């Protein structure tokens, strides 16, 4: 193997077919209001997303006075254990899209007022992912090893945060498709 730290990752592409990738995953905890990364970590591609949620939340609480009202997650984080941890440790409301293959998760989903409006803020998280991949080259990394890739991811996050500090009054630019 060319990189012993990396692992295989399987994701569905836009056509619904499985796409296999050998490499790493960058796990981000993002402030959905300001569209800035709060915590970041890099793991092998075969590490499940839900396993990294609690460590990222702990990292954010340790580094900041992190007490969110809501924790927004996609279906990859659909876990009863994670929902209990969010409620108990952070006293926040978990807004987690239940995985469609988990029938129990769909049945026990809480009726939260304005759930759809709150979950719509996840788009800001996807914009941060796109910026980190596109503008800060987290998608085209040319290093091997988790340590080097982690350094690259941290530098990308620092550059994104530095840009926010350098231009605090700059309005967000929206691009609309015709």
C-alpha angles and dihedrals in degrees: 000000000000094000118026093191095058127087141195119271126194120202134161115246125216090277092056095251124128114256118198120209130179112213142055142317125226110214114204134191106201135190100234094202099053096026094230130133115252100179134007138185136169125220138170114283094252096061112108117243093230091060091061098048098082095045091050091049090049090048091053093047091049095048098039140019088265114180109145125188092216135018111208119202137167126233093280088073096050101135131134090214092056092047091053091049092051091051097043105037101032100025088226133134113250113224100191124162105228115239106251091225092057104080093181091053091053092049096049096044108130121237100242117180113244091011093151093049091049093046090050087071087072086083088075089057090053090050090055089050089051092049092048091049100038108031100027097039098238087141096054104047117163099192132094127220132051094254094057092043091050089053089051091050092049091049090050090052091047090051091050092049091045090054090053091051093046094051106031097154097042110120118233112260117228122202116202124196115234 
